[in-house]
Amino acid sequence: MLRRLYDWTMGLAAHRHAEPSLFAVSFIESSVFPIPPDVMMIPMILARRARAWAIAAIATAGSVLGALLGYWIGAVLMGSVGQWVLTAYGKQGAFDDLALRFAEYGGWAVLIAALTPFPFKVITIFSGAVGLSLPLFIVTAIIGRAARFFVVAALLWRFGPPIRDFIERRLGLVFVLFMAALIGGFAAVRYL
C-alpha cells in the first residue's frame, strides 16, 4: 500500500495542477490544516528538479499568505475558530502563559515554528491573538518559511537522483522517519 501511495504522489507531483495544489496546501497548512506542504513539495521536486526553485517559491508564498490568515483568525476569530484550532492541538488552557511568553519572544517563536516540524498554525494564531507586531510577524514568517522550503529544494535539486533512489529503496524507513518528525511536532505543541 505504501508503494502505491508513493507512486500516486509522484504521479500527482508531475500533474499539471500540482503547483496550484501545492500553493493551496501551503496556504491552509499555515492556519488550520495538519499536513505540512513538504508531503507534496518533495515528490514534486524529485519529479521535476528543474522547477525546484519555483516549487519552493510557491510553497513559501502560499505558506506566508496562509500565515496571515492564521494571524487574522487569532486577532479576529479567537473566540470561535481560534479556540477550535487550539483545542485540537491541546493548547486551550495554556493561552495566558503562552501570551506572556509571546510578548517577549514572539518573533523568535514565529521563526522557529516556520523552520521546524512544529505546527506553524498554532504560532500564527497565537501571534494574532496576542497582537504580535504584524510587520515583525510577516518578516519572520517569510524568512523562516523561505529558509525551510529553499533548503529542502536546494538539497533535492543537488542530490535528487540519490535521494530519490534512497527513498524508493527504503520507503518504509523514510515514511517512519517522516511520521516521527510530524508526530514529534504535534507532541511538542501538546507539551510546550
C-alpha positions in Angstrom: 0.0 0.0 0.0 2.8 2.4 0.9 4.4 1.8 -2.6 1.1 2.6 -4.3 0.7 5.8 -2.3 4.3 6.8 -3.1 3.7 6.1 -6.8 0.5 8.0 -6.8 2.1 11.0 -5.1 5.0 11.0 -7.6 2.4 11.0 -10.4 0.4 13.8 -8.8 3.7 15.8 -8.4 4.1 15.7 -12.2 0.4 16.6 -12.8 -0.4 19.9 -14.5 -2.3 21.1 -11.4 0.4 20.1 -8.9 1.7 23.7 -8.4 -1.7 25.3 -7.6 -2.4 22.4 -5.3 0.9 22.9 -3.5 0.0 26.6 -3.1 -3.4 25.7 -1.6 -1.9 23.1 0.8 0.8 25.5 1.8 -1.8 28.2 2.4 -4.2 26.2 4.6 -1.4 24.4 6.4 -0.3 27.7 8.0 -3.7 28.3 9.5 -5.7 25.1 10.0 -4.6 22.0 8.0 -2.4 19.5 9.9 -0.3 18.1 7.0 2.8 20.1 6.0 3.4 21.1 2.4 6.6 19.1 2.3 4.5 16.0 1.6 3.7 17.4 -1.8 6.8 19.5 -2.3 9.4 16.7 -2.0 7.9 14.4 -4.7 7.2 17.4 -6.9 10.9 18.4 -6.9 12.0 14.8 -7.3 9.8 14.5 -10.3 10.9 17.9 -11.8 14.2 19.0 -10.4 14.5 21.9 -12.9 11.5 23.5 -11.1 12.9 23.2 -7.6 13.3 26.9 -7.0 9.8 27.7 -8.4 8.3 25.0 -6.3 10.0 26.4 -3.1 8.8 29.9 -4.0 5.2 28.6 -4.5 5.3 26.8 -1.1 6.8 29.9 0.6 4.2 32.3 -0.9 1.3 30.0 -0.1 2.6 29.5 3.5 3.2 33.1 4.3 -0.2 34.2 2.9 -1.8 31.4 4.9 0.1 32.6 7.9 -1.7 35.9 7.5 -5.0 34.0 7.6 -3.8 32.3 10.8 -2.9 35.7 12.3 -6.3 37.1 11.3 -8.0 34.1 12.9 -6.2 34.8 16.1 -6.8 38.5 16.0 -10.5 38.4 15.0 -11.9 34.9 15.5 -10.0 33.8 18.6 -13.3 33.1 20.5 -14.6 30.7 17.8 -12.3 29.3 15.1 -9.1 30.1 17.0 -10.3 28.3 20.1 -11.3 25.3 18.0 -7.8 25.0 16.5 -6.1 25.5 19.8 -8.4 22.8 21.4 -7.5 20.4 18.5 -3.8 20.9 19.4 -4.4 20.7 23.2 -3.4 24.3 23.8 -6.7 25.9 25.0 -5.6 26.0 28.7 -2.1 27.4 28.1 -3.2 30.6 26.3 -2.4 33.0 29.2 1.0 31.5 29.9 1.9 31.5 26.2 0.6 35.0 25.7 3.1 36.3 28.4 6.0 34.4 26.7 4.9 35.7 23.3 5.2 39.3 24.4 8.9 38.7 24.9 9.8 36.0 22.4 7.1 36.2 19.7 9.4 36.9 16.7 11.6 34.0 17.7 8.7 31.7 18.1 7.4 32.5 14.7 10.9 32.0 13.2 11.4 28.6 15.0 8.0 27.3 14.1 8.4 28.4 10.5 11.7 26.3 10.3 10.7 23.2 12.1 8.0 20.5 12.1 6.3 22.4 15.0 2.7 23.0 13.7 3.1 26.6 12.3 -0.7 27.2 12.5 -0.6 27.3 16.3 2.0 30.1 16.3 0.2 32.1 13.5 -3.0 32.0 15.5 -1.2 32.9 18.8 0.6 35.8 17.0 -2.7 37.4 16.0 -4.4 36.7 19.3 -1.7 38.4 21.4 -1.2 41.2 18.9 2.3 40.5 17.8 3.6 43.3 15.6 2.3 42.5 12.1 5.5 43.6 10.3 7.6 41.5 12.6 5.3 38.6 12.1 5.4 38.9 8.3 9.2 39.3 8.1 9.9 36.3 10.4 7.4 34.2 8.6 9.0 35.0 5.2 12.5 34.3 6.5 11.6 31.1 8.3 9.4 29.6 5.6 11.7 30.6 2.7 14.7 29.1 4.6 12.9 25.9 5.2 11.5 25.4 1.7 14.5 26.6 -0.2 16.9 24.4 1.8 14.8 21.4 1.0 14.7 22.5 -2.6 18.4 23.0 -2.7 19.1 19.6 -1.3 16.7 17.9 -3.6 18.0 19.8 -6.6 21.6 19.0 -5.8 21.2 15.4 -4.6 17.9 14.5 -6.4 18.7 11.1 -8.0 20.5 9.6 -5.0 17.8 10.9 -2.6 15.0 9.5 -4.9 16.9 6.2 -5.1 17.3 6.1 -1.3 13.6 6.9 -0.8 12.4 4.3 -3.3 14.7 1.6 -1.8 13.9 2.4 1.8 10.4 3.7 1.5 9.3 2.2 4.8 12.1 3.8 6.8 11.6 7.2 5.2 7.9 7.0 6.0 8.6 6.1 9.6 11.1 9.0 9.9 8.7 11.5 8.4 5.9 10.4 10.6 8.2 10.6 13.7 9.1 14.2 12.8 5.4 15.0 12.2 4.2 13.4 15.4 7.1 14.9 17.3 6.0 18.4 16.1 2.4 17.7 17.4 3.8 16.3 20.7 5.9 19.5 21.1 2.7 21.6 20.8 0.9 19.5 23.4 3.7 19.7 26.0 5.1 23.2 25.5 
